[in-house]
Amino acid sequence: MPVTAAGHASWALGVAKSMLDDVQELAATKFRMSDMASLASRPTFQKGLAHHRAAWRAARLLVLDAFTTAEAAVASGEELTPALRADMRVAAVFATDTARSCAEWAHLVAGTTSIREGSRLERAFRDIYTGTQHAFISEKVAIDVAQIWLGIIDDQPGL
């Protein structure tokens, strides 16, 4: 089960990346009715883009680290311990939470462009919010992981 977390994490990161890419491309030509400056020229947009791209990259690196560490352990003959499984699962939870945050920001800064039926942003926004409801990356997973890290439990079946 923990290895399949890679699929969920990569899906969420991919959806968020597409939204960040799309809103970055849109920014040069997006003007609000109340302001004649392009979205790209606004310092608040620039800061938001930097923040969300950095958050996305951090989440991606966490996923790569957790799964590479587990893969190396198994390749060297070690067992897939509860701690390694916990790291993989929490990486997927974090990646999905981060992806949701990136998608929400992209949705907000894109304005009505992001809600037009048939828009890539509209579809990606619906997809990411649907994906965040999956039990595989629920709050319970994060709690189970924390309990393992804290030594409250030794293992959690299904983690």
C-alpha positions in Angstrom: 0.0 0.0 0.0 2.7 2.6 0.8 4.3 2.2 -2.6 1.1 3.1 -4.4 1.4 6.5 -2.6 3.9 7.4 -5.3 1.1 7.3 -7.8 -1.2 9.5 -5.8 1.6 12.0 -5.0 2.8 12.2 -8.6 -0.7 12.7 -9.9 -1.4 15.5 -7.5 1.9 17.2 -8.3 1.3 16.8 -12.0 -2.1 18.5 -11.8 -0.7 21.3 -9.7 2.3 21.8 -12.0 -0.1 22.1 -15.0 -2.0 24.8 -13.2 1.1 26.7 -12.2 2.4 26.5 -15.8 -0.9 27.6 -17.2 -1.3 30.5 -14.9 2.3 31.6 -15.5 1.6 31.6 -19.3 -1.7 33.4 -18.8 -0.1 36.1 -16.6 1.4 38.1 -19.5 -2.0 38.6 -21.2 -4.3 38.6 -18.2 -5.7 42.1 -17.3 -8.3 42.8 -14.7 -11.1 45.2 -15.5 -10.1 47.4 -12.5 -6.4 47.5 -13.4 -4.7 47.9 -16.7 -1.5 46.2 -15.4 -1.0 42.6 -16.5 -1.1 40.0 -13.9 2.6 39.2 -14.6 3.6 42.8 -13.7 2.0 42.7 -10.3 4.5 42.1 -7.4 1.8 40.2 -5.4 1.5 37.8 -8.4 5.3 37.5 -8.7 5.6 36.7 -5.0 2.8 34.2 -5.1 4.3 32.5 -8.1 7.7 32.2 -6.5 6.1 30.9 -3.3 3.9 28.3 -4.9 6.6 27.1 -7.4 9.0 26.7 -4.4 6.4 24.8 -2.4 5.7 22.5 -5.3 9.4 21.8 -5.7 9.8 21.1 -2.0 6.9 18.7 -2.0 8.3 16.9 -5.1 11.7 16.6 -3.5 10.1 15.2 -0.3 8.4 12.5 -2.4 11.6 11.7 -4.3 13.5 11.5 -1.0 11.0 9.2 0.8 10.6 6.8 -2.1 14.3 6.8 -3.0 15.3 6.0 0.6 12.8 3.2 0.8 13.9 1.8 -2.6 17.5 1.8 -1.5 16.7 0.1 1.8 14.8 -2.7 0.0 17.5 -3.0 -2.7 20.1 -3.5 0.0 18.1 -6.3 1.6 16.5 -4.4 4.4 12.8 -4.6 5.3 10.3 -1.9 4.4 10.0 -0.8 8.0 7.0 1.1 9.5 9.1 4.2 9.6 9.9 4.0 5.9 6.3 3.3 5.1 5.2 6.2 7.2 7.7 8.5 5.3 6.2 7.4 2.0 2.7 7.9 3.1 3.2 11.3 4.7 5.1 12.5 1.6 2.0 11.7 -0.5 -0.2 13.5 2.0 2.1 16.5 2.0 2.4 16.5 -1.8 -1.4 16.4 -2.2 -1.9 19.2 0.4 0.7 21.3 -1.3 -0.7 20.6 -4.7 -4.2 21.7 -3.5 -2.7 25.0 -2.1 -0.9 25.6 -5.5 -4.1 24.9 -7.4 -6.2 27.1 -5.2 -3.8 30.0 -5.7 -3.7 29.5 -9.5 -7.5 29.4 -9.5 -7.8 32.6 -7.6 -5.2 34.6 -9.5 -6.6 33.4 -12.9 -9.9 35.0 -12.1 -12.9 34.0 -14.2 -10.6 32.3 -16.7 -10.2 29.5 -14.2 -14.0 28.8 -14.0 -14.8 28.8 -17.7 -16.2 25.4 -18.8 -13.7 23.6 -20.9 -10.7 25.5 -19.5 -7.7 23.4 -18.5 -7.6 25.4 -15.3 -11.2 24.6 -14.5 -10.7 20.9 -15.1 -7.5 20.8 -13.1 -9.1 22.6 -10.2 -12.0 20.2 -10.1 -9.6 17.2 -10.4 -7.3 18.3 -7.6 -10.2 19.0 -5.2 -11.7 15.6 -6.0 -8.3 13.9 -5.4 -7.9 15.6 -2.0 -11.0 13.7 -0.8 -9.4 10.3 -1.2 -9.0 8.3 2.0 -5.5 7.3 0.9 -4.2 10.8 1.8 -6.6 11.6 4.6 -5.9 13.3 8.0 -5.9 9.8 9.5 -2.9 8.9 7.5 -1.0 11.9 8.9 -2.1 11.1 12.5 -1.0 7.4 12.1 2.4 8.6 10.8 2.8 11.0 13.8 1.9 8.2 16.2 4.6 6.0 14.7 7.2 8.9 14.9 6.2 9.6 18.5 6.5 6.0 19.5 2.8 5.8 20.5 2.3 2.9 18.2 4.9 0.6 16.5 3.0 0.1 13.3 -0.3 0.7 11.7 -1.9 -2.0 9.4 -2.5 -0.6 6.0 0.0 2.2 6.3 
